[in-house]
Amino acid sequence: MSRVCQITGKRPRTGNNVSHANNRTKRKFLPNLFKKRFYIPEEDKWVTLKVSSTALKTINKHGISAVLKKAQDKGNIVL
């Protein structure tokens, strides 16, 4: 199960933990993902997507149909 948002394309990033003594060790920054079901009234069906918290805010603002259309144009999602 990959940790990638299907709407925004966010994925894990790498960086460093920096100690008080300025020692650096590698770490991962994971996106804040949720597995969520959405109802699409135009197609009269439910879809399950793995979305980030940012994508949830975008869906609430613009609607699921508009966001899915834009994500398909960018190539992030295939339904």
JOHUNOR-V606796 format. One record per run of one state. SS is the DSSP state (2 for helix, 1 for strand, 0 for the rest). FROM is the first residue (numbers start at 1). LEN is the number of residues. If there is no record, write none. Layout:
BEGIN
{{SS:FROM:LEN} {SS:FROM:LEN}}
END
This chain:
BEGIN
{{0:1:12} {1:13:6} {0:19:5} {1:24:6} {0:30:3} {1:33:8} {0:41:4} {1:45:8} {2:53:10} {0:63:1} {2:64:11} {0:75:5}}
END
